[in-house]
Amino acid sequence: MTTMTPKTKIRKTPDSVVAEVRRTKVKLLERFNYDLDAMARDARARQTLSGHEVVDRSTVT
């Protein structure tokens, strides 16, 4: 199955999408030296700086 992305008109197969996700995952892991805590800290910092409302559901029962 091949799909066309609406903005770029590039044909993408499911395999190419999976490959792109995996490449991105490896780049992120390498950027943080495979340290998931560092990745989480960075994500939280970027989230805070984004200016978007952040909903904390950890206290919801």
Secondary structure, DSSP 8 states (H G I E B T S, - for coil): --EE-TTT--EE-HHHHHHHHHHHHHHHHHHTTT-HHHHHHHHHHHHHHT-------TT--
